[in-house]
Amino acid sequence: MSEQDEELNLLEGTEPTNEVETEEQPEEKKDDGAIQAEKRPRGRPRKPPSTEPKPNLKKVRSQKQMETFEKARASLKAKQEEKKKLQAEVNKIKAKEREEKIIKTAINIKKKQLKEEAILNEYVDDDTPIEVLKEAIAEVKKKKQLARKDLPAKEKPDTTPQMPKLRNSNTGFFFV
């Protein structure tokens, strides 16, 4: 066919002839009789991307639903604020307890220092060696320990786990 005939066929809407189809298709390669397996794409075939805009998938809520949601959100916020206030109060109480504990330990340390100074003041007037002073301090500490041992100890509750009771032999299966 000539070029003019092809143009006329295209304009008229008729189908092209076999000559045109053979030109568009690639030539098949011929091997020496070897069989080749077709390559298949791996995985799931992909869908072509759509050009249409995606519809809004959110469900439209009614006025009552929106009101209840806002009410729930407000109550949640109130609970969170209340929890923060309680936590702040707990932190203040814990801080006071820590401070009191530190003050008590500081007082105890100061008392020990005063007692040791009192013992040292007794012997400082004399020209006594340091070893004698250390022995005197050790004696005072031993007396305190003995006084503590004389006090009755606090009884601790029995925390040993008790054995569970066994079931009656009549209620279960008996395997031989």
GIZI-V898614 format. One record per pair of residues at least 6 apart in sequence whose C-alpha atoms are under 7 Angstrom apart, sorted by the first residue. I is the first residue (numbers start at 0). J is the second residue. D is the distance in Angstrom with one decimal. If there is no record, write none. Layout:
i=I j=J d=D
i=I j=J d=D
This chain:
i=8 j=14 d=6.9
i=8 j=15 d=6.7
i=115 j=136 d=6.8
i=119 j=132 d=6.6
